[in-house]
Amino acid sequence: MTRYYFMIRFLPKEANFSLLCGRCISVMHGYVSKHDLQGLGVSFPAWTNSSIGHVIAFVHSDISILDKLKQQAYFQEMQEYGVFEISNVQVVPADCPEVRFRRNQTISKMFVGGIRRKLKRAEKRATARGEVFEPPHTMQLREFESFHAVTIASRSSGQDFCLNIQKDSVSKPCESHFNSYGLATNQQMNGSVPDFSGYLR
């Protein structure tokens, strides 16, 4: 199956790349939701352990979907202001390796806010059963491989939330199953995207 892509490069050297990635993903999410689209994936070609990188790429098998995404007002305005450099829509090279960018919601649950919400739910369940709630004295901590947090503004609630994203190696392309943020997930969605890191100029 032929896939296509375009890249957005963030030009300011001192930019907050996670913030800009979040805004780009928000635009894509709105576009995907409005048109009820499937199979649109996101790749981060300049990803390192210390940074999500200054480039984001969008991948799909339908060139017209990418052409329309590229024309979204936010992308065009940022290009006019000299903040973004947007490539043409191109065919994914046949020899391009694959990678998976996965949203890991478990990471959020281990932060203070997530632990607090978990304890509140446990207290509510205990009260409903007529029991006295006794919180555990220790919470089990988990270690995670490196990840980057991207902040997204929820259109429905108006609240910000984090997409905690991890990068996984894959040996061969996996079917384009992504959530509406263009990412794989821990369970149902396992889509992979091209690893464009070797194609950056």
Z-matrix of the N, CA and C atoms (Angstrom, degrees):
N
C 1 1.459
C 2 1.539 1 109.69
N 3 1.307 2 116.14 1 129.66
C 4 1.465 3 120.95 2 178.28
C 5 1.524 4 109.43 3 -78.16
N 6 1.328 5 115.54 4 133.99
C 7 1.463 6 120.66 5 174.52
C 8 1.522 7 109.34 6 -119.88
N 9 1.322 8 114.34 7 154.93
C 10 1.462 9 121.44 8 -179.74
C 11 1.528 10 108.91 9 -124.25
N 12 1.312 11 115.29 10 163.80
C 13 1.461 12 119.03 11 179.67
C 14 1.521 13 110.16 12 -156.53
N 15 1.329 14 114.95 13 161.26
C 16 1.460 15 120.38 14 162.61
C 17 1.518 16 107.55 15 -140.30
N 18 1.327 17 115.59 16 154.77
C 19 1.465 18 121.74 17 -178.42
C 20 1.514 19 110.58 18 -115.24
N 21 1.315 20 115.08 19 147.09
C 22 1.461 21 122.04 20 170.21
C 23 1.523 22 107.14 21 -116.48
N 24 1.312 23 115.62 22 122.98
C 25 1.466 24 121.88 23 178.02
C 26 1.526 25 108.16 24 -104.71
N 27 1.332 26 116.81 25 130.54
C 28 1.469 27 121.92 26 177.45
C 29 1.525 28 107.89 27 -86.16
N 30 1.311 29 117.00 28 119.09
C 31 1.463 30 120.94 29 -170.84
C 32 1.528 31 115.33 30 -82.86
N 33 1.356 32 120.49 31 -38.14
C 34 1.475 33 118.17 32 -179.36
C 35 1.529 34 111.18 33 -64.46
N 36 1.324 35 116.92 34 130.08
C 37 1.462 36 120.47 35 -176.61
C 38 1.527 37 112.66 36 -68.12
N 39 1.331 38 117.02 37 -29.88
C 40 1.464 39 120.59 38 -177.32
C 41 1.526 40 112.72 39 -98.34
N 42 1.318 41 118.18 40 17.63
C 43 1.471 42 121.32 41 -177.03
C 44 1.525 43 111.31 42 -69.95
N 45 1.327 44 115.18 43 156.34
C 46 1.465 45 121.83 44 172.62
C 47 1.533 46 106.42 45 -85.85
N 48 1.333 47 116.13 46 97.32
C 49 1.457 48 119.96 47 -172.88
C 50 1.530 49 112.17 48 -65.59
N 51 1.339 50 117.79 49 -36.29
C 52 1.462 51 120.14 50 178.60
C 53 1.527 52 110.89 51 -63.08
N 54 1.333 53 116.09 52 -40.65
C 55 1.463 54 120.45 53 178.50
C 56 1.528 55 110.56 54 -63.36
N 57 1.336 56 116.94 55 -46.23
C 58 1.468 57 120.41 56 -179.24
C 59 1.532 58 111.20 57 -65.91
N 60 1.338 59 117.03 58 -39.06
C 61 1.473 60 119.43 59 175.22
C 62 1.520 61 110.42 60 -60.64
N 63 1.330 62 116.35 61 -42.12
C 64 1.462 63 120.75 62 178.98
C 65 1.512 64 112.23 63 -60.47
N 66 1.320 65 116.52 64 -41.37
C 67 1.473 66 119.90 65 179.73
C 68 1.523 67 111.02 66 -68.45
N 69 1.328 68 116.27 67 -39.48
C 70 1.471 69 119.53 68 177.70
C 71 1.531 70 110.87 69 -64.28
N 72 1.328 71 116.22 70 -42.14
C 73 1.470 72 119.94 71 179.15
C 74 1.525 73 110.20 72 -66.33
N 75 1.331 74 117.86 73 -36.65
C 76 1.473 75 121.15 74 177.13
C 77 1.527 76 110.79 75 -60.93
N 78 1.348 77 116.56 76 -43.15
C 79 1.466 78 120.65 77 177.98
C 80 1.524 79 110.04 78 -61.84
N 81 1.346 80 116.10 79 -45.84
C 82 1.459 81 120.40 80 178.94
C 83 1.524 82 111.15 81 -61.88
N 84 1.341 83 116.76 82 -42.05
C 85 1.466 84 121.56 83 -179.82
C 86 1.532 85 110.73 84 -60.70
N 87 1.332 86 116.63 85 -43.87
C 88 1.467 87 120.03 86 178.12
C 89 1.517 88 111.79 87 -62.58
N 90 1.325 89 116.42 88 -40.56
C 91 1.462 90 122.49 89 179.92
C 92 1.532 91 110.56 90 -65.88
N 93 1.330 92 116.38 91 -45.88
C 94 1.467 93 122.31 92 179.49
C 95 1.528 94 110.44 93 -62.15
N 96 1.340 95 116.25 94 -45.22
C 97 1.472 96 120.45 95 -177.78
C 98 1.522 97 111.45 96 -66.85
N 99 1.321 98 116.55 97 -41.93
C 100 1.470 99 120.93 98 -178.27
C 101 1.523 100 111.93 99 -62.46
N 102 1.331 101 116.26 100 -39.42
C 103 1.472 102 120.55 101 -175.64
C 104 1.531 103 112.97 102 -103.35
N 105 1.344 104 117.13 103 6.13
C 106 1.467 105 122.78 104 178.29
C 107 1.533 106 111.32 105 51.54
N 108 1.323 107 116.02 106 54.30
C 109 1.464 108 122.19 107 -175.98
C 110 1.530 109 111.57 108 -94.33
N 111 1.295 110 115.46 109 152.95
C 112 1.467 111 122.55 110 175.66
C 113 1.529 112 108.83 111 -124.75
N 114 1.326 113 116.17 112 157.11
C 115 1.455 114 120.83 113 168.87
C 116 1.518 115 116.70 114 81.46
N 117 1.335 116 117.51 115 13.71
C 118 1.471 117 120.33 116 178.66
C 119 1.521 118 108.42 117 -93.13
N 120 1.318 119 116.56 118 117.20
C 121 1.464 120 121.62 119 -175.81
C 122 1.516 121 112.46 120 -110.70
N 123 1.341 122 115.14 121 158.19
C 124 1.461 123 122.55 122 179.51
C 125 1.525 124 108.80 123 -118.23
N 126 1.335 125 115.68 124 138.62
C 127 1.463 126 121.50 125 176.60
C 128 1.529 127 108.94 126 -128.68
N 129 1.331 128 115.68 127 150.38
C 130 1.474 129 121.86 128 -179.29
C 131 1.532 130 108.07 129 -121.09
N 132 1.329 131 117.36 130 86.83
C 133 1.473 132 120.63 131 -172.03
C 134 1.524 133 115.23 132 -63.27
N 135 1.333 134 117.91 133 -26.10
C 136 1.470 135 119.95 134 -176.76
C 137 1.535 136 112.28 135 -103.05
N 138 1.323 137 117.00 136 20.56
C 139 1.466 138 123.34 137 -179.11
C 140 1.524 139 111.11 138 -59.53
N 141 1.334 140 116.34 139 133.84
C 142 1.462 141 122.35 140 169.63
C 143 1.526 142 107.16 141 -135.30
N 144 1.312 143 117.81 142 174.31
C 145 1.466 144 120.17 143 177.30
C 146 1.518 145 112.08 144 -63.51
N 147 1.331 146 117.15 145 -27.13
C 148 1.464 147 120.23 146 -176.35
C 149 1.528 148 113.92 147 -97.63
N 150 1.328 149 118.38 148 -12.59
C 151 1.469 150 120.33 149 -176.76
C 152 1.522 151 110.88 150 -153.51
N 153 1.329 152 115.51 151 146.60
C 154 1.461 153 119.99 152 175.02
C 155 1.519 154 110.62 153 -73.40
N 156 1.329 155 115.96 154 -16.29
C 157 1.460 156 120.43 155 173.71
C 158 1.519 157 114.00 156 96.92
N 159 1.317 158 115.27 157 167.54
C 160 1.460 159 122.76 158 -173.49
C 161 1.525 160 113.16 159 -98.21
N 162 1.335 161 116.67 160 14.84
C 163 1.464 162 120.79 161 -179.07
C 164 1.528 163 109.27 162 -137.35
N 165 1.334 164 115.98 163 139.42
C 166 1.461 165 121.92 164 172.24
C 167 1.525 166 106.89 165 -129.11
N 168 1.328 167 116.70 166 142.35
C 169 1.463 168 121.02 167 179.97
C 170 1.522 169 109.55 168 -127.00
N 171 1.321 170 115.88 169 146.40
C 172 1.464 171 122.75 170 178.00
C 173 1.530 172 108.15 171 -116.60
N 174 1.344 173 116.04 172 135.70
C 175 1.467 174 121.89 173 -171.32
C 176 1.522 175 110.17 174 -129.04
N 177 1.345 176 116.79 175 134.87
C 178 1.466 177 121.40 176 175.85
C 179 1.523 178 109.14 177 -158.62
N 180 1.323 179 116.11 178 160.92
C 181 1.471 180 120.47 179 179.52
C 182 1.524 181 112.40 180 -86.11
N 183 1.337 182 117.73 181 -9.42
C 184 1.471 183 122.29 182 -179.23
C 185 1.527 184 108.86 183 -110.60
N 186 1.324 185 115.88 184 111.73
C 187 1.463 186 120.55 185 -176.28
C 188 1.525 187 112.21 186 -61.91
N 189 1.340 188 117.43 187 -33.12
C 190 1.473 189 120.45 188 -177.55
C 191 1.527 190 111.49 189 -67.79
N 192 1.332 191 117.69 190 -32.34
C 193 1.470 192 121.42 191 177.78
C 194 1.525 193 109.57 192 -64.83
N 195 1.316 194 116.70 193 -42.44
C 196 1.463 195 120.27 194 178.80
C 197 1.529 196 111.20 195 -69.20
N 198 1.332 197 116.64 196 -38.94
C 199 1.468 198 119.52 197 177.64
C 200 1.527 199 110.96 198 -58.42
N 201 1.330 200 116.32 199 -42.26
C 202 1.469 201 119.86 200 -179.28
C 203 1.524 202 111.66 201 -72.70
N 204 1.326 203 117.11 202 -37.86
C 205 1.472 204 120.25 203 176.54
C 206 1.524 205 110.16 204 -61.22
N 207 1.305 206 116.20 205 -42.60
C 208 1.465 207 121.94 206 -178.63
C 209 1.532 208 111.61 207 -61.05
N 210 1.334 209 117.03 208 -27.63
C 211 1.468 210 121.55 209 -177.28
C 212 1.531 211 113.04 210 -86.48
N 213 1.329 212 118.87 211 2.38
C 214 1.464 213 120.62 212 179.59
C 215 1.529 214 109.80 213 -58.54
N 216 1.337 215 115.17 214 142.10
C 217 1.470 216 121.67 215 -170.77
C 218 1.526 217 112.86 216 -54.95
N 219 1.329 218 117.83 217 -43.05
C 220 1.465 219 120.60 218 -177.61
C 221 1.526 220 110.73 219 -60.05
N 222 1.338 221 116.79 220 -44.17
C 223 1.463 222 120.52 221 -179.35
C 224 1.525 223 110.59 222 -63.29
N 225 1.320 224 115.96 223 -44.15
C 226 1.467 225 119.87 224 -177.84
C 227 1.536 226 111.44 225 -66.44
N 228 1.339 227 115.72 226 -40.42
C 229 1.473 228 119.36 227 179.33
C 230 1.527 229 111.03 228 -64.51
N 231 1.326 230 116.85 229 -44.39
C 232 1.465 231 120.17 230 -179.10
C 233 1.529 232 111.28 231 -66.16
N 234 1.327 233 115.97 232 -31.39
C 235 1.464 234 119.02 233 175.63
C 236 1.538 235 110.06 234 -69.31
N 237 1.333 236 116.77 235 -42.12
C 238 1.464 237 120.52 236 178.76
C 239 1.527 238 111.89 237 -62.99
N 240 1.343 239 116.97 238 -35.13
C 241 1.469 240 121.43 239 179.87
C 242 1.529 241 112.33 240 -78.51
N 243 1.331 242 117.34 241 -4.71
C 244 1.466 243 120.27 242 179.87
C 245 1.509 244 114.15 243 80.03
N 246 1.337 245 117.31 244 18.09
C 247 1.469 246 121.25 245 178.50
C 248 1.527 247 110.49 246 -90.83
N 249 1.348 248 116.66 247 -35.75
C 250 1.464 249 121.98 248 -179.44
C 251 1.528 250 110.26 249 -113.18
N 252 1.321 251 114.72 250 146.62
C 253 1.458 252 122.12 251 164.84
C 254 1.528 253 105.65 252 -117.63
N 255 1.333 254 116.42 253 118.80
C 256 1.463 255 121.09 254 -174.52
C 257 1.523 256 109.32 255 -109.56
N 258 1.320 257 116.42 256 126.64
C 259 1.468 258 120.89 257 -178.57
C 260 1.526 259 110.42 258 -78.29
N 261 1.309 260 115.94 259 170.61
C 262 1.463 261 121.55 260 169.73
C 263 1.529 262 108.77 261 -72.29
N 264 1.328 263 116.51 262 160.22
C 265 1.460 264 120.73 263 171.92
C 266 1.526 265 107.29 264 -75.51
N 267 1.334 266 115.83 265 128.36
C 268 1.463 267 120.87 266 -175.04
C 269 1.526 268 110.56 267 -133.51
N 270 1.331 269 114.99 268 164.45
C 271 1.469 270 120.68 269 175.69
C 272 1.527 271 108.85 270 -77.76
N 273 1.325 272 116.62 271 136.60
C 274 1.471 273 120.85 272 175.14
C 275 1.530 274 108.16 273 -65.55
N 276 1.331 275 118.77 274 126.87
C 277 1.477 276 120.36 275 179.50
C 278 1.522 277 111.83 276 -58.07
N 279 1.312 278 115.90 277 140.47
C 280 1.471 279 121.15 278 -176.20
C 281 1.519 280 112.38 279 -61.72
N 282 1.337 281 117.69 280 -30.10
C 283 1.470 282 120.44 281 -176.80
C 284 1.529 283 112.98 282 -94.53
N 285 1.324 284 117.33 283 11.73
C 286 1.472 285 120.72 284 -177.91
C 287 1.531 286 109.84 285 -72.22
N 288 1.339 287 118.16 286 127.67
C 289 1.472 288 120.01 287 177.18
C 290 1.534 289 111.19 288 -67.94
N 291 1.319 290 115.81 289 168.50
C 292 1.468 291 121.42 290 -177.26
C 293 1.524 292 110.87 291 -111.72
N 294 1.321 293 114.85 292 157.11
C 295 1.460 294 122.17 293 178.26
C 296 1.528 295 107.11 294 -151.18
N 297 1.303 296 116.65 295 161.10
C 298 1.467 297 120.11 296 176.17
C 299 1.529 298 108.79 297 -123.13
N 300 1.332 299 116.42 298 130.20
C 301 1.458 300 121.78 299 172.18
C 302 1.526 301 106.78 300 -108.43
N 303 1.325 302 114.82 301 118.75
C 304 1.455 303 121.27 302 -167.79
C 305 1.520 304 111.51 303 -120.43
N 306 1.330 305 115.54 304 132.69
C 307 1.461 306 120.02 305 172.13
C 308 1.522 307 108.23 306 -79.62
N 309 1.336 308 116.91 307 124.53
C 310 1.458 309 121.56 308 179.52
C 311 1.527 310 108.99 309 -114.84
N 312 1.337 311 115.63 310 96.62
C 313 1.468 312 120.08 311 -178.23
C 314 1.521 313 112.76 312 -70.80
N 315 1.332 314 117.17 313 -18.83
C 316 1.468 315 120.54 314 179.03
C 317 1.523 316 110.89 315 -60.74
N 318 1.332 317 117.16 316 -32.66
C 319 1.466 318 120.54 317 -179.49
C 320 1.528 319 110.26 318 -61.61
N 321 1.333 320 116.94 319 -43.58
C 322 1.477 321 120.93 320 -179.86
C 323 1.522 322 111.29 321 -59.31
N 324 1.316 323 115.87 322 -36.70
C 325 1.464 324 120.01 323 -176.84
C 326 1.521 325 112.42 324 -68.03
N 327 1.344 326 117.38 325 -18.27
C 328 1.456 327 120.33 326 -178.53
C 329 1.529 328 112.86 327 -89.79
N 330 1.334 329 117.74 328 -8.67
C 331 1.460 330 120.00 329 175.84
C 332 1.525 331 109.61 330 -78.46
N 333 1.328 332 116.54 331 165.74
C 334 1.467 333 121.74 332 -174.62
C 335 1.524 334 111.54 333 -54.13
N 336 1.321 335 117.05 334 -46.77
C 337 1.470 336 120.36 335 -179.04
C 338 1.512 337 111.46 336 -60.97
N 339 1.336 338 116.61 337 -40.79
C 340 1.457 339 120.81 338 -179.99
C 341 1.516 340 111.37 339 -66.54
N 342 1.334 341 116.64 340 -40.84
C 343 1.471 342 120.45 341 177.92
C 344 1.521 343 110.44 342 -64.80
N 345 1.348 344 116.64 343 -41.12
C 346 1.463 345 120.69 344 178.93
C 347 1.531 346 111.13 345 -60.96
N 348 1.335 347 116.65 346 -43.72
C 349 1.472 348 120.23 347 178.84
C 350 1.525 349 111.27 348 -64.45
N 351 1.338 350 116.40 349 -38.55
C 352 1.464 351 120.87 350 179.15
C 353 1.531 352 110.64 351 -63.36
N 354 1.344 353 116.20 352 -42.83
C 355 1.463 354 120.21 353 178.95
C 356 1.528 355 111.56 354 -65.68
N 357 1.346 356 116.89 355 -38.71
C 358 1.472 357 120.24 356 178.83
C 359 1.520 358 111.17 357 -63.07
N 360 1.326 359 116.60 358 -41.37
C 361 1.473 360 120.07 359 178.53
C 362 1.526 361 110.46 360 -64.36
N 363 1.351 362 116.32 361 -41.66
C 364 1.470 363 120.17 362 179.49
C 365 1.530 364 110.54 363 -64.00
N 366 1.352 365 116.35 364 -39.63
C 367 1.465 366 120.56 365 178.70
C 368 1.528 367 110.64 366 -64.44
N 369 1.314 368 117.26 367 -41.71
C 370 1.466 369 122.06 368 -179.88
C 371 1.525 370 110.73 369 -62.67
N 372 1.344 371 116.48 370 -42.65
C 373 1.467 372 120.17 371 179.21
C 374 1.525 373 111.16 372 -65.20
N 375 1.346 374 116.41 373 -41.46
C 376 1.471 375 120.29 374 179.39
C 377 1.530 376 110.47 375 -63.24
N 378 1.333 377 116.86 376 -43.33
C 379 1.471 378 121.40 377 179.16
C 380 1.525 379 110.50 378 -62.18
N 381 1.336 380 117.12 379 -40.97
C 382 1.469 381 120.92 380 179.65
C 383 1.529 382 111.04 381 -63.86
N 384 1.335 383 116.89 382 -30.19
C 385 1.472 384 120.81 383 178.07
C 386 1.525 385 112.01 384 -85.11
N 387 1.348 386 116.43 385 -3.34
C 388 1.455 387 120.52 386 -179.01
C 389 1.515 388 113.39 387 78.99
N 390 1.319 389 116.16 388 21.53
C 391 1.462 390 120.85 389 -178.79
C 392 1.527 391 109.93 390 -103.56
N 393 1.334 392 115.50 391 159.35
C 394 1.463 393 121.02 392 173.84
C 395 1.526 394 107.46 393 -85.40
N 396 1.322 395 116.24 394 128.08
C 397 1.469 396 119.85 395 -178.30
C 398 1.516 397 110.26 396 -81.05
N 399 1.316 398 115.28 397 126.56
C 400 1.460 399 120.95 398 175.57
C 401 1.524 400 108.17 399 -122.22
N 402 1.347 401 116.79 400 105.42
C 403 1.468 402 118.83 401 -179.36
C 404 1.519 403 110.61 402 -65.49
N 405 1.327 404 116.93 403 148.64
C 406 1.475 405 119.55 404 178.02
C 407 1.525 406 110.08 405 -65.88
N 408 1.334 407 115.39 406 147.27
C 409 1.466 408 120.03 407 -179.15
C 410 1.526 409 111.54 408 -72.53
N 411 1.309 410 116.06 409 -28.03
C 412 1.469 411 119.56 410 179.63
C 413 1.514 412 108.81 411 -131.89
N 414 1.300 413 115.33 412 143.79
C 415 1.462 414 120.80 413 174.54
C 416 1.530 415 107.30 414 -106.14
N 417 1.322 416 115.67 415 137.04
C 418 1.459 417 119.66 416 179.45
C 419 1.531 418 109.06 417 -73.27
N 420 1.321 419 115.77 418 124.32
C 421 1.460 420 120.85 419 178.74
C 422 1.521 421 109.72 420 -95.68
N 423 1.323 422 115.63 421 144.95
C 424 1.456 423 120.57 422 178.62
C 425 1.516 424 109.75 423 -119.99
N 426 1.313 425 115.23 424 151.08
C 427 1.458 426 119.85 425 174.84
C 428 1.525 427 108.74 426 -101.23
N 429 1.336 428 115.32 427 144.69
C 430 1.457 429 120.70 428 -179.87
C 431 1.522 430 109.35 429 -125.33
N 432 1.334 431 114.03 430 150.27
C 433 1.464 432 119.28 431 170.57
C 434 1.530 433 107.54 432 -62.67
N 435 1.336 434 116.98 433 165.80
C 436 1.463 435 119.88 434 -177.21
C 437 1.530 436 110.71 435 -57.41
N 438 1.326 437 114.80 436 147.67
C 439 1.463 438 121.02 437 179.95
C 440 1.522 439 108.13 438 -150.29
N 441 1.320 440 115.57 439 164.06
C 442 1.461 441 121.52 440 174.20
C 443 1.522 442 108.40 441 -124.35
N 444 1.319 443 115.44 442 139.52
C 445 1.463 444 121.85 443 179.85
C 446 1.525 445 109.36 444 -100.60
N 447 1.312 446 115.84 445 127.32
C 448 1.462 447 122.94 446 179.27
C 449 1.517 448 107.54 447 -117.19
N 450 1.326 449 116.92 448 126.15
C 451 1.466 450 120.72 449 -178.09
C 452 1.521 451 110.55 450 -88.00
N 453 1.333 452 115.03 451 131.23
C 454 1.463 453 122.67 452 179.49
C 455 1.522 454 108.47 453 -122.46
N 456 1.321 455 117.01 454 140.25
C 457 1.470 456 121.18 455 174.67
C 458 1.516 457 108.14 456 -92.20
N 459 1.331 458 116.85 457 123.75
C 460 1.457 459 121.26 458 178.51
C 461 1.526 460 109.77 459 -74.83
N 462 1.334 461 116.55 460 126.67
C 463 1.464 462 120.36 461 178.87
C 464 1.526 463 110.91 462 -71.05
N 465 1.326 464 117.21 463 -31.65
C 466 1.465 465 119.92 464 -176.46
C 467 1.526 466 112.40 465 -78.09
N 468 1.345 467 117.73 466 -45.21
C 469 1.469 468 120.24 467 -176.40
C 470 1.520 469 113.20 468 -97.42
N 471 1.343 470 117.06 469 -19.15
C 472 1.459 471 119.83 470 -176.27
C 473 1.517 472 112.94 471 78.28
N 474 1.332 473 117.19 472 1.11
C 475 1.462 474 121.97 473 -179.37
C 476 1.529 475 110.27 474 -94.46
N 477 1.337 476 115.75 475 149.79
C 478 1.462 477 120.39 476 174.32
C 479 1.533 478 109.55 477 -83.49
N 480 1.316 479 116.34 478 146.72
C 481 1.461 480 120.79 479 172.48
C 482 1.516 481 108.31 480 -144.62
N 483 1.332 482 115.49 481 164.68
C 484 1.460 483 120.60 482 -175.32
C 485 1.519 484 111.91 483 -103.87
N 486 1.322 485 115.37 484 137.04
C 487 1.456 486 121.30 485 164.55
C 488 1.526 487 106.04 486 -98.09
N 489 1.322 488 117.10 487 112.32
C 490 1.462 489 121.05 488 176.19
C 491 1.524 490 107.36 489 -91.17
N 492 1.323 491 116.05 490 115.21
C 493 1.462 492 121.74 491 -169.53
C 494 1.520 493 110.56 492 -113.58
N 495 1.328 494 115.34 493 133.62
C 496 1.460 495 121.60 494 175.82
C 497 1.527 496 109.76 495 -121.02
N 498 1.306 497 115.57 496 155.16
C 499 1.467 498 122.15 497 -178.94
C 500 1.524 499 108.96 498 -109.15
N 501 1.339 500 116.36 499 128.60
C 502 1.461 501 121.91 500 178.75
C 503 1.522 502 109.64 501 -120.14
N 504 1.318 503 116.11 502 144.53
C 505 1.467 504 120.77 503 172.81
C 506 1.525 505 108.87 504 -81.06
N 507 1.313 506 116.31 505 144.13
C 508 1.473 507 120.82 506 173.96
C 509 1.527 508 107.67 507 -133.46
N 510 1.333 509 115.98 508 149.80
C 511 1.466 510 119.99 509 -176.14
C 512 1.518 511 112.60 510 -86.55
N 513 1.339 512 117.20 511 -25.46
C 514 1.466 513 120.42 512 -179.73
C 515 1.528 514 108.65 513 -150.94
N 516 1.334 515 117.43 514 160.90
C 517 1.473 516 119.76 515 -179.48
C 518 1.515 517 112.07 516 -59.13
N 519 1.324 518 115.99 517 139.53
C 520 1.461 519 122.24 518 175.30
C 521 1.522 520 107.97 519 -111.35
N 522 1.308 521 116.83 520 150.09
C 523 1.463 522 121.43 521 -176.75
C 524 1.526 523 111.15 522 -51.75
N 525 1.317 524 116.40 523 148.19
C 526 1.468 525 121.95 524 -171.57
C 527 1.531 526 112.53 525 -76.27
N 528 1.323 527 116.15 526 66.23
C 529 1.468 528 121.71 527 176.78
C 530 1.524 529 107.80 528 -100.86
N 531 1.332 530 116.44 529 108.11
C 532 1.459 531 122.31 530 -179.22
C 533 1.519 532 109.66 531 -130.98
N 534 1.333 533 116.01 532 158.32
C 535 1.461 534 118.75 533 171.27
C 536 1.530 535 108.58 534 -78.12
N 537 1.319 536 116.72 535 -176.80
C 538 1.472 537 119.54 536 -175.05
C 539 1.527 538 112.46 537 -75.01
N 540 1.344 539 117.34 538 0.59
C 541 1.465 540 121.71 539 173.89
C 542 1.533 541 111.03 540 -102.79
N 543 1.333 542 116.69 541 7.51
C 544 1.458 543 121.05 542 177.52
C 545 1.508 544 114.75 543 79.21
N 546 1.336 545 117.09 544 18.34
C 547 1.467 546 121.69 545 -174.33
C 548 1.525 547 111.51 546 -118.72
N 549 1.326 548 115.31 547 154.99
C 550 1.455 549 120.49 548 167.68
C 551 1.533 550 107.96 549 -75.12
N 552 1.324 551 116.67 550 168.77
C 553 1.467 552 121.71 551 178.52
C 554 1.531 553 108.70 552 -129.78
N 555 1.326 554 115.22 553 175.67
C 556 1.466 555 119.27 554 -178.48
C 557 1.520 556 112.51 555 -67.98
N 558 1.343 557 117.25 556 -25.60
C 559 1.458 558 118.74 557 -174.26
C 560 1.529 559 113.97 558 -121.81
N 561 1.349 560 117.13 559 -81.88
C 562 1.462 561 118.25 560 -168.18
C 563 1.528 562 114.96 561 -68.58
N 564 1.322 563 117.77 562 -39.01
C 565 1.470 564 120.60 563 -172.24
C 566 1.530 565 110.63 564 -99.34
N 567 1.322 566 117.24 565 123.85
C 568 1.474 567 118.76 566 -178.54
C 569 1.526 568 112.01 567 -130.81
N 570 1.328 569 116.87 568 28.30
C 571 1.462 570 120.74 569 -178.92
C 572 1.525 571 112.62 570 -62.39
N 573 1.317 572 115.09 571 147.96
C 574 1.470 573 120.85 572 175.33
C 575 1.523 574 108.80 573 -115.18
N 576 1.328 575 115.01 574 162.37
C 577 1.471 576 121.98 575 -179.93
C 578 1.524 577 108.98 576 -133.21
N 579 1.313 578 117.96 577 161.58
C 580 1.473 579 119.28 578 177.35
C 581 1.526 580 111.62 579 -63.70
N 582 1.313 581 115.13 580 142.96
C 583 1.460 582 121.95 581 174.40
C 584 1.535 583 107.36 582 -93.04
N 585 1.325 584 115.28 583 96.99
C 586 1.468 585 120.53 584 -174.50
C 587 1.537 586 113.20 585 -84.58
N 588 1.337 587 117.59 586 8.02
C 589 1.470 588 119.03 587 -172.78
C 590 1.528 589 112.09 588 -58.56
N 591 1.318 590 117.77 589 -31.26
C 592 1.461 591 120.28 590 -179.61
C 593 1.527 592 113.89 591 -81.37
N 594 1.343 593 116.04 592 -2.09
C 595 1.471 594 120.31 593 -177.08
C 596 1.518 595 112.49 594 -109.04
N 597 1.341 596 116.64 595 3.85
C 598 1.463 597 119.00 596 179.01
C 599 1.522 598 109.47 597 -74.69
N 600 1.310 599 116.27 598 138.66
C 601 1.455 600 118.93 599 178.27
C 602 1.526 601 109.56 600 -96.64
